Amino acid sequence: MMDRLEKLVERYLKELQFEGRSSYTVKNYKKHLDKFLKWASQNNIDFTRINGRESKAFRNSLQELNLSPKTINTIIGACKSFYDYLIEEEIIQGHSWITKRLRVKEELRKPDFLSDEELKVIEEEIERLPYNPKWVFKTMLATGLRVSEAVNLTFLDVVIQNGAQFVRVRMGKGKKERYAPVMDEDVAKELIRLSKEKKGKLFGITVATAKLYAWKIKQKTGINFHSHRLRHTVATRLLAKGYPIDVVQKVLGHSDISTTRKYAETLPEAIQKLAVKVE
């Protein structure tokens, strides 16, 4: 039974690759489903007949590992996606992975943008990095891209429309294509130069490598820096400049405007700076 389940997981992961999911995404799905495989093996679970009580028991086992609510919900989501695949393949007729019932309440986390002082220090360190991670991070700051989106840009993704420069994100979160404006002249020029010289990806590094350099910056500066803080910073600054929330939503590629709205809710001081001073 377990051998069959492991083979089905392998088939599912290959299906994700065929769909065009990034290697980073596939790797994470494998990591999440490995936890389910281990639990099912230890508890002699018949995966074709798993019921609501057993799916809750798996969720509870994750809580006992002291995983964060967000991680637990992500793992549960991966299990649901896998079981949806089993239904499509007519291996099972239904499943009990109802994420709404299994979901663990997550603590509301505010977007973690960099202050002006922090950003100045981080930008100085970015300038000292080797070429590829340096321009990945500079591109993120100029576009609001996720790190996975930035490292996967190719020479075909640098686009000029009516004299304005964009980068095409072909496989963003949720497999949605969008065009993000390049909001820095130096980055725009460098992307154009790279697009003319390269015949593949613009930057020769992986997500893991980019995150490693972010960690090195964190260690060196003492600032709690990770690559996603650049995206938070772009969103926050656009809203502080008065750009409409629906415009910022499109720049970032958020499917739900409530996600973008979280950035606006963190901006009382920044918003106040926009108002004229009166005596």
C-alpha positions in Angstrom: 0.0 0.0 0.0 2.8 2.5 0.9 4.8 1.6 -2.2 1.7 2.5 -4.3 1.2 5.8 -2.4 4.9 6.8 -2.9 4.6 6.1 -6.6 1.5 8.1 -6.9 3.2 11.0 -5.1 6.0 10.8 -7.6 3.5 10.8 -10.5 1.8 13.8 -9.0 5.1 15.7 -8.6 5.9 15.0 -12.3 2.5 16.3 -13.2 3.3 19.6 -11.4 6.5 19.8 -13.5 4.5 19.2 -16.7 2.2 22.0 -15.7 5.2 24.3 -15.6 5.5 24.7 -11.8 9.0 25.9 -10.8 11.5 23.4 -9.4 11.3 25.3 -6.1 7.5 24.7 -5.9 7.8 21.1 -6.7 10.5 20.6 -4.1 8.3 22.2 -1.5 5.3 20.0 -2.4 7.6 16.9 -2.1 8.7 18.1 1.3 5.1 18.6 2.5 3.9 15.3 1.1 6.8 13.4 2.6 5.4 14.4 6.0 2.1 12.8 5.1 3.8 9.7 3.7 5.8 9.2 7.0 2.6 9.7 9.1 0.5 7.4 7.0 3.2 4.7 7.2 3.6 5.0 10.9 -0.1 4.7 11.5 -0.9 2.1 8.9 -3.3 4.4 7.1 -5.2 3.2 4.0 -4.7 6.3 1.9 -7.6 5.5 -0.4 -10.1 5.5 2.5 -8.8 8.3 4.7 -11.6 9.9 6.6 -12.2 13.2 8.4 -11.0 11.9 11.7 -7.7 10.6 10.2 -7.1 13.9 8.3 -7.6 15.8 11.6 -5.2 13.4 13.3 -2.6 14.2 10.7 -3.1 17.9 11.3 -2.8 17.4 15.0 0.5 15.5 14.5 1.9 18.5 12.7 0.9 20.7 15.6 2.8 18.4 17.9 5.9 19.0 15.8 5.6 22.7 16.8 5.2 23.8 13.2 3.8 27.3 12.6 0.1 27.6 11.7 1.1 28.9 8.3 3.3 25.8 7.6 0.6 23.4 8.8 -2.0 25.1 6.6 0.4 24.9 3.6 1.0 21.1 4.2 -2.7 20.5 4.5 -3.2 22.4 1.2 -0.6 20.2 -0.5 -2.4 17.1 0.7 -5.7 18.4 -0.7 -4.1 19.2 -4.0 -2.6 15.7 -4.2 -6.0 14.1 -3.4 -7.7 16.3 -6.0 -5.2 14.8 -8.5 -6.2 11.3 -7.3 -9.8 12.0 -8.0 -8.9 13.4 -11.5 -7.0 10.1 -12.2 -10.0 8.1 -11.0 -7.9 6.4 -8.3 -10.4 7.5 -5.6 -13.9 8.9 -5.7 -13.6 11.5 -3.0 -11.6 12.7 0.0 -11.8 14.4 3.4 -9.2 17.1 2.9 -11.6 20.0 3.6 -9.1 22.7 4.2 -11.7 25.1 5.7 -12.3 22.6 8.5 -8.7 21.5 9.0 -7.2 25.0 8.8 -5.3 26.3 11.9 -5.8 29.9 12.8 -2.9 32.0 11.8 -1.7 35.0 13.7 -2.3 38.1 11.6 1.1 39.2 10.4 1.7 42.7 9.1 3.8 43.2 6.0 7.5 43.6 7.1 8.8 46.5 5.0 12.2 48.1 5.5 12.5 51.5 7.1 14.3 54.3 5.3 17.4 53.7 7.4 17.3 49.9 7.0 16.8 50.2 3.2 19.8 52.5 2.9 22.0 49.9 4.7 20.6 47.0 2.7 21.1 48.7 -0.6 24.7 49.4 0.3 25.2 45.7 1.0 23.4 44.7 -2.2 25.9 46.8 -4.2 28.7 44.8 -2.8 27.3 41.4 -3.9 28.5 39.4 -6.9 26.8 40.4 -10.2 23.9 37.9 -10.3 22.5 38.2 -6.8 23.1 41.9 -6.9 20.9 42.4 -9.9 18.2 40.0 -8.7 17.7 42.1 -5.6 17.9 45.4 -7.5 15.3 44.0 -10.0 13.1 43.0 -7.1 13.3 46.5 -5.7 12.5 48.0 -9.1 9.5 45.8 -9.9 8.1 44.3 -6.7 8.7 40.8 -8.0 8.9 37.7 -5.8 12.4 36.2 -5.6 11.3 33.1 -7.6 9.8 35.4 -10.3 13.0 37.4 -10.5 15.4 34.5 -10.8 13.3 33.0 -13.6 13.2 36.0 -15.8 14.5 35.2 -19.3 15.7 37.4 -22.2 12.2 37.2 -23.7 10.6 38.7 -20.6 12.1 42.2 -20.9 9.3 44.1 -22.8 9.0 47.7 -24.0 5.5 48.9 -24.7 4.9 52.5 -25.9 8.3 53.5 -24.7 7.8 52.1 -21.2 9.7 49.1 -19.9 8.1 46.1 -18.2 9.1 42.6 -17.2 6.7 39.7 -18.1 6.1 37.3 -15.2 5.0 34.2 -17.0 4.7 31.8 -14.1 3.8 33.9 -11.1 2.0 32.6 -8.1 -1.1 30.8 -9.2 0.4 30.3 -12.7 -0.9 33.8 -13.7 1.0 35.9 -16.3 1.3 39.6 -15.6 3.5 42.6 -16.6 5.3 44.5 -13.9 6.6 48.0 -14.6 10.4 48.6 -14.1 10.5 51.6 -11.8 14.3 52.3 -11.8 16.2 53.7 -14.8 19.5 51.9 -14.0 17.7 48.5 -13.6 15.8 49.1 -16.8 19.0 49.7 -18.8 20.7 46.7 -17.3 17.8 44.4 -18.1 17.8 45.6 -21.7 21.5 45.0 -22.0 21.1 41.5 -20.5 18.2 40.6 -22.7 20.3 41.4 -25.8 23.3 39.3 -24.5 21.6 36.3 -22.9 19.6 33.5 -24.7 18.1 32.0 -21.5 17.6 33.2 -18.0 18.9 36.6 -17.2 20.5 35.7 -13.8 22.3 32.5 -13.4 21.3 31.7 -9.8 18.5 29.7 -8.0 16.0 30.9 -5.4 18.1 29.0 -2.8 21.3 30.9 -3.8 19.4 34.3 -3.6 18.1 33.5 -0.2 21.6 32.5 0.9 22.9 35.9 0.0 20.0 37.5 1.8 21.0 35.5 4.9 24.6 36.7 4.5 23.4 40.3 4.4 21.3 39.7 7.6 24.3 38.2 9.3 26.6 41.1 8.3 24.2 44.0 9.1 22.2 42.6 12.0 19.0 43.7 10.2 16.3 41.0 10.0 16.6 40.9 6.2 15.1 38.3 3.8 14.4 38.7 0.1 10.6 39.1 0.5 11.1 42.2 2.6 12.1 43.9 -0.7 8.6 43.2 -2.1 7.0 44.4 1.0 9.0 47.6 0.8 8.0 48.2 -2.8 4.3 47.8 -2.0 4.4 50.0 1.0 6.3 52.8 -0.8 3.9 52.8 -3.8 0.9 53.2 -1.4 2.7 55.9 0.5 3.2 57.8 -2.7 -0.5 57.8 -3.2 -0.9 55.1 -5.9 -4.4 53.5 -5.9 -4.6 50.2 -4.1 -5.9 48.4 -7.2 -2.9 49.6 -9.2 -0.5 48.3 -6.5 -2.5 45.0 -6.5 -1.8 44.6 -10.3 1.8 45.5 -9.9 2.3 42.8 -7.3 0.1 40.2 -8.9 -2.2 39.8 -5.9 -5.3 37.8 -6.9 -7.2 39.2 -3.8 -7.1 42.9 -3.1 -7.4 42.2 0.6 -3.8 40.9 0.4 -2.7 44.3 -0.9 -4.9 46.1 1.6 -2.7 44.7 4.4 0.1 47.0 3.3 -2.1 50.1 3.5 -3.0 49.1 7.1 0.6 49.3 8.2 1.2 52.9 6.9 -0.1 55.4 9.4 3.1 57.3 9.7 3.9 57.1 6.0 0.4 58.2 5.1 0.7 61.2 7.5 3.8 62.4 5.7 1.7 62.9 2.6 -0.6 65.4 4.3 0.3 69.1 4.2 1.3 70.6 7.6 -0.9 73.3 9.0 -0.4 75.7 11.9 
